[in-house]
Amino acid sequence: MCTEKKELIVTEEFNGIRADKVLSNILKDVSRNFIQGLFQDEKVLINGKKQKGKFKVSTNDIINLEVPKPQELKVEAENIPINIIYEDNDIIIVNKPKNMVVHPAPGNYSGTLVNALLYYCKDLSGINGVIRPGIVHRIDKDTSGILVVAKNDFAHNKLADQFKAHSIKREYYALVEGRVKKEEGTIDAPIGRHVNDRLKFAVVKEGKHAVTHFQVLRVFNSCTLIKCRLETGRTHQIRVHMSFIGQPLVGDTVYGLKKQKITLQGQVLHAKSLGFIHPSTNKYVEFDSELPDYYKEILERLGGYNET
């Protein structure tokens, strides 16, 4: 099997962290079992010595490893119903359901939005390769809502530039624990890898700039429906920020309460609207998506809410 040799220097943020967790953070889209296999097969050297995955690294440690080169994968088109809100020669606007992964990853190569898109549309941007054709941005598996997909490389680059500049308008509806006292507010707190769990994110001093604006839509007895507008786009930003101020998302099994008041698997979060400059027309366009049925049912049980 062909392998690729890599040499990594441990940065300060990973000081004192287990070597296997460090590699899980660096080697994207691979499983924990894959990482453990590298250690078991003695493909990892730390400062020239063989170590186990539990070895805690220090700043400036040198990690040498041999990683099997990935085989070119063919992602199959699947006849999976998807909710197309809008489509033209450049873009597709999709309303993604809860429990659907955006793109394939090791151990999960079917049933994704990409599988569905390949069946629906033969022409998608190839910038992100065979695994992520057309995918410019993502939302979590348990988050429902609106996504823009690029049908060609020109559109992909134009959209990617806007995401990088944080000029895209993104609004989410989130159901959070407790009664939010302020009618509106802004959370300006940097987000980075969690100090003790590198697979999670947290508000940390050395993190990347992150700003979330929120507005209360309806206060219930034990939770609050809010609208969030992202000024930046960090991973898990809304989930991390709301947990940081003590009002995590209802149903969030990672950043939420250990004992959920409402039994759910996954956060109650919906990407409601998306606005950007169209790649070809250079005019501002904005798209809105309806709340999914499960979300409406939860709100109805709590006391009801009419979308405006």
C-alpha atoms as one frame of an Amber mdcrd trajectory, in Angstrom:
protein
   0.000   0.000   0.000   1.342   3.440  -0.897   1.954   5.728   2.052   2.553
   9.428   2.473   5.163  10.605   4.981   4.294  13.617   7.113   6.249  15.620
   9.663   4.359  17.766  12.142   5.597  20.139  14.834   3.387  20.374  17.922
   2.147  23.923  18.467   1.470  25.459  21.867  -2.284  24.871  21.660  -1.704
  21.097  21.752   0.780  21.120  24.660  -0.091  18.341  27.120  -2.676  16.721
  24.821  -2.717  13.014  23.936  -0.985  12.268  20.644  -4.001  10.420  19.220
  -6.253  13.413  19.878  -3.737  15.733  18.241  -3.712  13.583  15.098  -7.519
  13.369  15.122  -7.560  17.151  14.936  -4.958  17.375  12.168  -5.994  14.433
   9.974  -9.458  15.512   8.885 -12.191  13.067   7.810 -10.619   9.964   9.332
 -11.989   7.851  12.168 -10.544   7.332  15.641 -10.008   3.679  14.733  -7.885
   4.801  11.779  -5.737   6.933  14.116  -5.357   4.083  16.590  -4.348   1.804
  13.725  -1.457   4.123  12.877  -0.112   3.759  16.408  -0.678  -0.009  16.487
   1.131  -0.423  13.177   3.995   1.710  14.535   3.526   4.318  11.825   3.935
   7.174  14.324   7.221   8.430  15.783   7.422  11.239  18.312  10.884  12.774
  18.553  12.188   9.665  16.799  10.639   7.195  19.262   7.627   4.892  18.964
   4.847   5.976  21.292   1.298   4.938  22.118  -1.714   7.072  21.360  -2.092
   8.092  25.014   1.363   9.723  25.047   1.023  13.412  25.912   2.953  15.658
  23.564   4.742  18.904  24.356   5.213  22.117  22.406   7.793  21.717  19.609
   7.689  17.910  19.711   8.220  16.487  16.228   5.711  13.891  15.017   6.646
  11.767  12.020   4.030   9.469  10.561   3.247   7.357   7.532  -0.313   7.669
   6.349  -1.774   5.339   3.705  -2.692   7.391   0.654  -6.471   7.506   0.276
  -7.985   5.677  -2.639 -10.010   7.744  -5.057 -13.603   7.172  -4.036 -16.644
   7.186  -6.219 -19.629   8.709  -4.494 -22.817   7.145  -5.811 -25.838   9.165
  -6.860 -28.896   8.209  -4.798 -32.559   8.936  -5.395 -33.145  10.752  -2.116
 -35.853  13.440  -2.016 -34.476  16.922  -1.349 -36.259  20.238  -0.951 -35.001
  22.587  -3.679 -36.027  26.179  -2.906 -34.395  27.784  -5.936 -32.165  26.878
  -8.870 -30.506  28.591 -11.829 -27.388  28.014 -13.967 -25.028  28.838 -11.082
 -26.589  27.830  -7.777 -29.008  25.503  -6.036 -30.658  26.547  -2.760 -31.502
  23.516  -0.622 -33.522  23.190   2.579 -31.628  20.350   4.320 -33.582  18.150
   6.748 -32.425  17.269  10.242 -30.393  14.020  10.514 -28.894  14.360   7.039
 -25.105  14.659   6.705 -23.995  17.218   4.105 -21.184  15.219   2.465 -19.699
  11.695   2.677 -16.937  10.856   5.154 -15.218   7.624   6.238 -17.855   5.199
   7.475 -20.680   7.265   6.032 -20.645   7.237   2.236 -24.371   7.096   1.510
 -27.550   8.927   2.418 -25.870  12.345   2.376 -26.947  15.556   0.715 -24.153
  15.097  -1.848 -25.501  11.657  -2.795 -28.902  13.248  -3.367 -27.477  16.203
  -5.315 -25.536  13.920  -7.669 -28.792  12.182  -8.608 -30.633  15.464  -9.052
 -27.923  17.475 -10.843 -25.129  16.103 -13.028 -23.161  19.367 -13.075 -21.686
  20.558  -9.768 -18.556  22.511  -8.911 -15.493  20.260  -8.730 -13.372  22.507
  -6.507 -13.849  20.404  -3.369 -13.277  17.098  -5.138 -15.279  13.921  -5.461
 -16.433  13.895  -1.832 -17.783  17.446  -1.700 -18.911  18.450  -5.210 -20.675
  21.798  -5.133 -20.395  22.166  -1.366 -19.374  25.699  -0.434 -20.395  25.574
   3.247 -21.917  23.086   5.665 -24.340  22.838   8.553 -24.314  20.083  11.161
 -26.129  16.794  10.680 -28.692  17.676  13.368 -29.167  21.232  12.121 -31.831
  21.706   9.475 -32.117  24.527   7.006 -30.846  26.447   4.060 -27.650  25.827
   2.074 -26.293  27.211  -1.186 -24.675  24.731  -3.595 -22.424  25.795  -6.491
 -23.076  24.297  -9.942 -19.787  25.502 -11.421 -16.319  26.576 -10.287 -16.936
  30.235 -11.124 -19.930  30.394  -8.788 -18.080  28.383  -6.131 -15.159  30.836
  -6.025 -17.446  33.865  -5.926 -19.439  32.407  -3.020 -16.344  31.181  -1.169
 -14.898  34.717  -1.265 -18.056  36.058   0.375 -17.999  33.426   3.101 -14.337
  34.206   3.747 -15.132  37.929   4.003 -18.107  37.172   6.335 -20.376  39.209
   4.054 -23.004  36.460   3.746 -26.211  37.071   5.689 -27.021  33.998   7.784
 -29.909  33.819  10.228 -30.855  30.836  12.390 -33.774  30.005  14.685 -32.554
  28.370  17.886 -34.435  27.008  20.888 -32.322  27.525  24.002 -32.613  26.387
  27.599 -34.010  28.837  30.146 -35.648  32.222  29.841 -33.491  34.754  28.021
 -33.886  38.045  29.887 -32.523  40.459  27.290 -34.650  41.106  24.208 -31.498
  41.174  22.114 -27.766  40.935  22.558 -24.354  40.258  21.042 -21.858  37.586
  22.019 -18.335  38.591  21.046 -16.071  35.779  22.236 -13.252  33.927  20.419
 -13.779  30.263  19.559 -11.134  27.555  19.317 -10.478  23.933  20.200 -11.539
  22.894  23.698  -8.537  22.711  26.027  -9.366  19.222  27.348 -11.320  17.750
  24.450  -9.854  18.589  21.064 -12.913  17.193  19.257 -15.040  19.971  20.754
 -14.937  23.744  20.490 -15.132  26.359  23.217 -14.635  30.021  23.986 -10.874
  30.297  24.493  -8.555  33.266  24.720  -6.433  32.131  21.769  -9.448  31.302
  19.589 -10.613  32.933  16.371 -12.746  36.075  16.401 -16.427  35.092  16.633
 -19.542  37.284  16.915 -23.170  36.155  17.243 -26.116  38.565  17.431 -29.376
  37.275  18.912 -32.958  38.485  19.255 -35.676  36.932  21.418 -38.726  35.795
  19.461 -40.753  34.021  22.164 -40.147  33.202  25.837 -41.679  29.955  27.120
 -41.733  28.553  30.653 -38.459  26.652  30.463 -36.857  27.754  27.196 -36.647
  30.597  24.696 -36.920  30.822  20.923 -34.289  33.191  19.527 -33.100  34.384
  16.116 -29.324  34.391  15.661 -27.383  36.287  13.029 -23.820  35.199  12.414
 -21.294  37.957  11.885 -18.587  35.289  11.614 -18.814  31.604  10.715 -16.885
  29.470  13.199 -17.551  25.760  13.646 -20.497  25.179  16.036 -20.554  28.940
  16.671 -24.155  29.335  17.858 -23.992  26.171  19.967 -20.733  27.223  21.618
 -21.735  30.851  22.195 -25.134  30.072  23.708 -23.585  27.429  25.963 -20.955
  30.006  26.965 -23.623  32.403  28.294 -25.347  29.581  30.165 -28.266  29.005
  27.789 -27.293  26.063  25.553 -29.474  24.804  22.750 -32.279  22.417  23.618
 -31.345  18.881  22.551 -27.622  19.614  22.132 -25.879  16.421  23.260 -22.390
  17.965  23.002 -22.669  21.462  24.454 -26.050  21.211  26.170 -27.401  20.141
  29.529 -26.640  16.628  30.743 -30.290  16.190  31.701 -32.461  17.422  28.854
 -35.885  18.809  29.718 -37.096  17.888  26.239 -35.948  14.449  25.060 -34.289
  14.928  21.700 -31.223  13.751  19.808 -29.522  16.799  18.461 -29.930  20.550
  18.846 -33.085  22.426  17.873 -31.441  24.698  15.332 -32.621  25.751  11.880
 -30.755  27.796   9.251 -33.661  30.078   8.416 -32.362  32.527   5.813 -29.352
  33.144   3.601 -28.429  36.270   1.657 -25.498  36.966  -0.677 -24.387  38.619
  -3.912 -25.328  36.356  -6.820 -22.192  35.112  -8.649 -23.383  36.110 -12.125
 -25.827  38.992 -11.689 -23.829  40.701  -8.902 -27.154  41.556  -7.297 -28.090
  40.787  -3.700 -30.420  37.799  -3.322 -31.971  36.385  -0.178 -33.710  33.062
   0.447 -35.844  31.899   3.340 -36.749  28.388   4.491 -39.762  27.214   6.454
 -39.286  25.614   9.859 -39.470  21.804   9.640 -42.468  19.952  11.057 -40.613
  18.562  14.085 -39.581  22.114  15.055 -43.142  23.420  14.676 -44.482  20.546
  16.787 -42.066  21.360  19.618 -43.060  25.028  19.553 -46.741  24.088  19.480
 -46.326  21.930  22.590 -44.544  24.797  24.331 -47.231  27.337  23.528 -47.031
  28.048  19.824 -45.270  30.502  17.535 -46.231  31.925  14.167 -43.397  32.637
  11.712 -43.242  36.173  10.379
